[in-house]
Amino acid sequence: MVLISAQPYDYQLPVKGLGLLIIDMQRDFLEPGGFGEALGNDISYLRQIVPTVKQLLQTFRSLQLPIFHIIEGHAPDLSDCPNSKRQRGRGNLKIGDVGAMGRILVLGEPGNAIIPELSPASGEFVISKPGKGAFCRTNLEKLLNEQGITHLIITGVTTEVCVQTTMREANDRGIECLLVEDATASYFPDFKQATLEMICAQGAIIGWTATAAEVLQGLRTWQAKLTFA
Ligand code: TIU
């Protein structure tokens, strides 16, 4: 049995069925002129996690474990964007308007791409979603089932919006989820902290949290055990 030292108690790694989920590490949320800034947010908090997410991405690549990249974005005709979502924020720029990186939160636009540091490699899965949760109106559940995924290490932005919604959706589908504390970020540090606490309260009611160092240590032990099994 291989364990990751985690909150609220150790997280047990499976022999197989482990995947990495990277949520919405897009220019629209991390760079000036995108959706996050259009909503009035200070985007500087989000960049801080890029090296940590990259380290986890590289580790999963080296272990040849499945990687799922999620993107929040809408079809160019906005047919998948409810008017309620478009009207929120009350900023100068709305979803679909032309900003500094192309049309805000529209699939295929420069600003909607994953940041270059974390660009998906061939063989990795990229799933676009129109909402905050990655299971809503996507084929993610089918894909995870096809890949035999039972356990997800979760990273990305923003902690209390798309990350938390997705982790709750995954948990309700029976997936054992661990959110990496220093590989997720919010525009509101207090909201991030509260989310980490509420996820693992009540004996891991939604799942576990751990630092990237704790996850990487667990993965090293996991690899050594499998290699010499
Ligand atoms: N605004 C905000 O905090 N988040 C989003 O709109 N989407 C994601 O969390 N990706």
Residues whose N, C-alpha, C, O or C-beta is under 5 A from the ligand:
A	BS01	TIU	D24 E72 V157 T158 V161 C162 V163
